[in-house]
């Protein structure tokens, strides 16, 4: 007998995916030799490392996905965030050497 899976709903947990994508673009997407994050921060007059802000956004994404794990795209957002936290951390360590 087949059980019908309850469809996942869109909600706050779905934002984990979109926050992860934004944080990825914030750090790793560049235009004219400047990252999107540096451009956005420059427009509002903030001088802060984009890698730190993206790590904060990735951690926020993981926290949201953990709390609302039954929402659509929450697990995907959490996985993307964990991969890019690892990648960003490795790149930060390499740049400090």
N, C-alpha and C positions, 0 to 999 in steps of 0.2 A: 504494500500500500504506500502510495506516495504522499508525502506531507507537503503541503503548500507553504513555501517560505513567505514570511511576512515581509512585504517590501520595506526597504529602509526609507526613512523620511529625511527630507532636507531640514537642516536646522543649524544651530550654532556649531556643532561638530563638523559640518561641511565646510565651515570657514577655515579649518585647519589646512585643507588642501590649497585654498586660495592664498592664505598667508604664506605657506611654503613656497608657492610659485612666485609670489611677490618678493619674498626674501631672496630667492634664487636670482631673479632678475635684478634686484637691488645691488647685488655684489658681482655677479658673473656676466652681466650683459653690459657691453660698452658701445659707445658711439663717439667717433672722433677722439679716440684715445682717452676717454673719460668714462668711468662707470656710471650707470644710471643712478646709483646711490649718491655718488659724489656730486652729480649734477643736481639732484633733488635737494640734497643738503646745502649745496652752494646757493641755490635759489632762495632758501629760507634763512640763509646766513649762519648755519650751524657748522662748526668744524669738529668733526668726530669721526673716528675710523668706521668705515662702512661695514667692515667684517664684524665688529662688535655689535652693531645694530642688527645685522642679519642673524647673528647668533642668538640675540634676544628674541627676534621674531621667530626663529626656528624653535626655541624653547617654548615660546607662547603657543606655537602650533602643536607641539607635542602635548602640552598641558590640556589644551582644548580637546584634542583628539582622544586623550585618555579619559577625560571627564564625560565626553559625549560619544563614546565609542560605537554606539548603535546607529549613529547618523551616517548618511551616505557620504562617501569620500573621506571620512575621518581617518580610517586606517591607511589609506593611500597618502594622505597629507602627513601622517605621522612617519611613515616609511621614508618619504621624500625628505622630511626634516631631519631624520636621523642620519641619512646618507650624507646630506650636505653639512650637517654639524661635524661629522667625521672629516669630510673633505676640507671644510673651512679651518678646522683645528690643525690638520696636517699642513695646510698652506701657511697658516700663521706661524707654526713652529719652524717651518723651512725658511720663511722670510726673516725670522729672528736670528737665524744662524749665520 
